[in-house]
Amino acid sequence: MENKFSWYVHGLWILGAVFMFLAAMIAGNIEWVEGTTIWSYWLAILISFALFLIAGVCWISSAANSIKEER
């Protein structure tokens, strides 16, 4: 049971951190410079936003699983 608890809590927490890191890297490098198309700019914003949402879902799932496993 401990191995399952480890994956569902710690694994999702770490996975969320990885998604957050990738989203922050993309969002931090978004710039409108010469040669940037409107499609590439908005695609980078949407990918970054989606990764932030995925990270949040991973962290919420991790918290819910830790509460459920605590009982």
Secondary structure, DSSP 8 states (H G I E B T S, - for coil): -HHHHIIIIIIHHHHHHHHHHHHHHHHHT----TT--HHHHHHHHHHHHHHHHHHHHHHHHHHHHHHHHH-
